Amino acid sequence: MSEDKSLLRPEWRQWLAENMALGVGPEEVRQVLVGAGVDPALAHEEMEAVRKHPYFQACLQVARHFGWLESLMDVYSELRSQDGGRQLEVREHLAPEEFFHRYYFGHRPVVLRGLMKDWPALQKWSLGYFREHFGPVEVEVMMGRDANPEHAAQHERHRTRMPFADFLSMVESGKETNDYYMVPRNDNWRHEGLSPLREDLRAPGGLIDPSLQADMMTMLLGPAGTVTPLHHDNMNILLCQVMGRKHVKLVPSFERHRVYPHRGTFSHVDAGRPDLTAHPLFAQASVLETVLEPGDMVFLPVGWWHWVKALDVSASVTFHHFLIPGGNTHLDAPF
């Protein structure tokens, strides 16, 4: 339907002001408007009105500020790429001193191997084990995720309680799906029913607070196909893979302008199948990838964007209380 020749709709006015503030050329803006059915004379009139409005002048000031910040972030990205930053490092039996010096304080992700060999969970955990020992326990899971593209941000709509055995039956079905998932927000660790599972874990020596209190870790459990959309956390995270495999993609914190932020910590981009027509800047993002096998850990620095997809029935544990040399800082807890 053609645009009313006497009036430009509010959403088009917003689009017009935003694109002009971002520096899109006037001819390109005019062509988009006319292509959408806006009368050429009205398009010209509206563009002139935007250009002269004092609010728009303020927008230009803000846009210049953010443009400077983005150019600085691009410098960081280029420096990191020259330092091998396009590859996700994998380290075996890494000493705590080097972990903190190079990765934690260096704001670098890393895959860690050989640090979970003493975990009883690696030998014990299975769907059958969970059913035998914890089947009657009531747990909370997220359900109906497929019907809501915003399920991660609108998590309160999806909380569902059921016997653990019922959830395990769904996972055992063999169906690859993102519709149901036990995620950190479900907070099942803190309840007596599943608390014995924490005894099957060990704090990675010298990295994580060994007390392993319930509020220091989380559990994720679900079928193949579960996806955690591209987002960042406001704390440092150590993600540990116990059962199954997970495909992980990461984007540096300083490439925020390339991931189209949405709702604060989420991204508009589907990192599994990015639409580069809708999100062309994502093509410039430094995407680091790995597949976590059982026994692997990945350090996710605060602010780094990450997308995770389970390739098999999967169980993972996360930690966020690090044994930071010199004492804790606010970066090992939410802010």
N, C-alpha and C positions, 0 to 999 in steps of 0.2 A: 504494500500500500504506500502511495506517495505521501510525503510529509505535507501537512497543511501549509500552504504558501503564506499564510498570514501569521504563523506562530511556530517557533521552534520548541519542541518538547523539552522539559527540564533535563531529561537524561542526555539529550543531544547537547544542551548547553554545558552540562558537566563534562561531557566528552570533549567538547570544543575547548573549554578552558584548560583542561588537564593536558591535552596534546599541544596546545600552543605554549603552555608553561614549560613543557618538556622539550620544546625547540623543534617540533615538527614543522616543516616548511608550510607557508600559507597556501601555496598551490596544491600541495598534497592534501591539506585539510579541506580545502574547497572542493576538490575532486571527490573526496569521501562523502561530504555532505550532499553534493549534487547527485552522486551515484545512489544515495539513499532516498532521493526524491525531493530534496530541498530545493526550492527555487533559487537560481544563482544570485538574484538580487538580494534575497533574504539571507543567503549564506554570507555574502559580502557585508551586509548590514550588521549581522550578528558578530562576525569576526572583528569589525571595527569597534563595536560596542564592548566586546571583551577587552580588546587592546587598550582602550581608554579608561576602563574601570579601575579605580584605585585599589579595589580588592585584588585585581589581577596583577597589579604592580607588586603587591605584597607576595603573591604566589610566585612571581618571577624571582624575588629575593630568596624565597625558600628553595625554589628549584635550583638556583645557582649554588646555594649551600650544599644541597644534596648532590649536585653534580660534582662539586669539589671532593666530597667524601667518596663518591663512587670512583673518581679518578685515582684517589689514594688507594682504595681497595684494589683497583686494577694493578697498581704498582706492586702491592703485596702479592697478588696472584702471580704476576710475572716473576717476581723474585723467588717465590716458592717453586715455580715450575723449573727455574734454572738450578734449583737445589734438589732436583729429583722429586719435587712435590706432586708430580703427575702419577706416581706409583704409590700404592698403599704398602708400607713396609710390613714384613713378616719377621718376627724375631722368636728364636727358641731360647728358653731358659734365661730370659732377660733379668739381670740383676736390678733390684729396686732402685739403686742409686742412678743407674743409667735411665731407667724408666722415667723417674721424676725429672731428671735433668734434660733429657732429650725430648720426651713426649708430653708429660704433664705440664711442665713449665714452658715447653716449646710449642704447646698448642698444636700438637701433631697426633693424628690417629695412628694406631699400630695394631696389628694382629699378634697376639701372644700365644705361643704354643709351649706345651710341656709344664704348665703351671696348674693343671687340674688332675694330675695322675693320682693324687691321694684322695680324690673325691669318691666316696662310696656311691654317690648318685650315678656315676658313669656306668657302674656294673648293675646297680639295683633298679634304676628307674625304667619303667615301661608302663604301657597302659594296663597290662595285667597286674603289675605290682600295685599301681594306684588303686585299681578296683578291689583287689584282695584286702588291702590294708585300710583304705579310706573311702570305699564305695558309698556307705550311708551318709558321709559327711555332707552337710549342705554347703554349697559354694555359690559364689556369684560369678557370672560370666556376662559377656556382651553378646546380645542376640540381635538378629535382624539388621545386620550391618550392610548387607548388599542393597537393601532398599533405600539407604540414605547415604549419598556421597559425602555428607558432612558428619558421618558417624563418629569420627575421631574427636572432632571439636564438640559435637553434641552428645557426648558420652552418657549424660544422665538419662537420655531417652532409651538407652539400650541395656541398662542394668537388669539382670534376670537371675533369680535364685532357683536352684534345683539341686537334687542329690548329685554328688560327684559322679556316681555310677551312670546317671542319665547323660551327663555331659560326655563321659568317656564313650558311651555307646554311639553318640553322634560322631565323635572323632574317629572311632573304629570303623565307621561305615565305609571308609576308603574314598569318600567324596572329596575332591579338591574344591575348597570353598573358602570365602572370606566372610561368611555369614555369621559365624560364631567363633568366639575366641576368649580365652582367659588372659587378661592383660594386667599390667601393674595397677591400674586404677581399681581393679576388683579387690585388691587388698586382702586376699585370702590368707596370706602369711600370718596376719595378726590374730587370727582366730584359732582357738584351741584345736579344732579338728585337723587342720593340715600342718600345724606347727611341728610335729615330729619329722616332717620332710626336711626341715632345716638342719637336722642332725646328719643328713647325708651330704652336706656341703662343707667345704673348708675355705677359710679366707686365704687368698693368694698371699704367701708369706712376704711381709715387708711392704705390701701394696695396700691392703685393705684392713680396716679395724677388725681384729680377730674375735671381738665379742659377738659379732653376727647377731645383733638384736633385730627384732622383727621389722623395725622401721628403717633398717639399713639396707634392705634388699627387697627384691620383688621377684615374682615368678610369672612366666608367660607359657601357656600351653594351648595348642590347637592343631587343627588338621593342616595338611599341605594346602597351599593356596592362600593362607592368611597373609594380609599385607598391612604393614604399618606405613601410612603415607608419609611422604617427604615432610619432615618437620625438624625442629631442633629442640633440645632440652636446655633448661636454664641451670644446669649443673653438669659436672663431669660424670660420665657413666662408664662402667665396665660391664659389657654384655658377654655372658658366658654360655656357650652352647653345650647342652647336656644330651639331648636326644635329637636325632634328625639333623638336617642341614638347612641353613638359611643363606639366601642371597642378600648381600648388603651393598648399598650404594651410598657414598658420602660426597658432600659438596662443602668446601670450606666456608667457615663463618663469614669471611671477608668477601664472599661472592653472593651476598644476600640479594643484591640488585639483579642477579641473573636467575633467581629462582621464584620470582613473583610472589612475595610474601602475602599471606592471607590469614586473617584471624590471629595475628600476632606471631605465633610460633609455627604455623603451617604454611604450606606452599600451594599455589594453584596448579603446579606442574605434577602430572602423573609421571613419576620418574621411571615407572616400568615401561610405559609407552608414551614418551613425551610428544606432544603436539607442537612441533617447531613453527607451525604457521601461527598458532595462537600465542606461543611463548618463544619467539625467536632467540632471545638472549640466552636461553638455556643451552643453546648449541655452543656457547662460549664457556659454559661452566666446566670446571675441572672435576669431573666425576671419577671418583676412585671406587673400585669394586673388589669384592672378595666373596667367596662362598665359605661360610663357617662350617666346619665338620665338628662332630662331638669331641669335646676336649679343647676346642679353640675358644679364645677370648678376643674381643676387639675393644679397644679404648676409644670412646666417643667423646672428644673434647667439648666442653661447654660451648654452645652456639653453633657447632658444626651440624649441618643439615644431613639427615640420614633417612633412607628408605629401606625397608626390610621385608622380604617375602620368604615364607617357609616353603621349602622344596619337598619336604616330607612332613609326616606327623612330627611335631617339634616341641621341645621343652627347653626353655632358656631361663637363666637367672641373671639379674642385674644387681650390681653393687654401686653405691655412691658415697661411701664414707672411706676416704683414702687416708693412709698414714703419711700425711704430708710432712716432709722434713721441716723441723722448726715449729710444728703445730698446725692445727687446722686453719683454713681460711674459709671465707664465705662461698668459695667455688665448689666445695664438696657437699654443699647442701642447697636446697632450693632458695632462690631469691626472687 
